């Protein structure tokens, strides 16, 4: 009886912890996507992909030059309930880095980078890298995941689960399209086994990329470009696992989550309440057919919704 009561208290405390996450946006989203932390993370610059730590006290996202001349991971930290302003992450700023993802225990961060390796000092393709948290809270130097995971082509958008499985996007010759989603399972000796392509309903002859996998591996959210039901230049799709552990046929997420622009880089908060994603959809004020003066154009084109990447969030619906 005492064990049951203790377990119940732990469950309540765990749920309370999740419910107390304070985001750098006081207005929580509804069923309609809205800018995430407008003026801070969504400010008219090209901001994309998002990850928050399991404790809810660190955020990583990417600031890019719109033509991908630069790509830098930025970092926010919450102290005493208040979020800091964005700063360049301690491991970023020199090379093209993007798409940071926390491990479920919060002790590692995986990301994609074109930084050189010891064996290839002029490296130009993107690999998956990893940093580990030190006892003092700082991060180790980035570690390349090695030739089993990484190839001489691009690897992007890592997602790590409780089981240790690593999901990411590849531009490899063995893919069904030019971009596919694969899984690398951990091996007893450490590291990961060879990449395995996800099933055909997820990977098709079209491009599939930037998958967020539920830490419990019960669902996957990803983007695909070229499918007949696409609304724009890439839409969000979702698949769940059946009782046998197989991925079910994918579902195309409805409007207004998907739009005529590109919608990608999904992330579901740890309490599974909100979907955070990236979109280049336009501010309706730009396309309302009305004449605008210079001041109005300058305001619209320098703010969020100007056609560059912005970070949005929306209430997560498990029935999508």
WOSUL-V18149 format. One record per run of one state. SS is the DSSP state (@ for helix, = for strand, . for the rest). FROM is the first residue (numbers start at 1). LEN is the number of residues. Records with the same first field share a line. If there is no record, write none. Layout:
SS=FROM-LEN, FROM-LEN
//
This chain:
.=1-1, 20-14, 36-2, 39-3, 43-3, 53-5, 65-6, 80-2, 84-3, 89-8, 103-5, 114-3, 118-2, 121-6, 134-5, 140-3, 145-10, 161-5, 171-9, 185-1, 187-5, 193-3, 198-9, 214-5, 226-9, 242-5, 248-3, 253-10, 269-5, 280-2, 283-1, 287-7, 302-4, 307-3, 316-5
@=2-18, 284-3, 294-8
==34-2, 38-1, 42-1, 46-7, 58-7, 71-9, 82-2, 87-2, 97-6, 108-6, 117-1, 120-1, 127-7, 139-1, 143-2, 155-6, 166-5, 180-5, 186-1, 192-1, 196-2, 207-7, 219-7, 235-7, 247-1, 251-2, 263-6, 274-6, 282-1, 306-1, 310-6
//
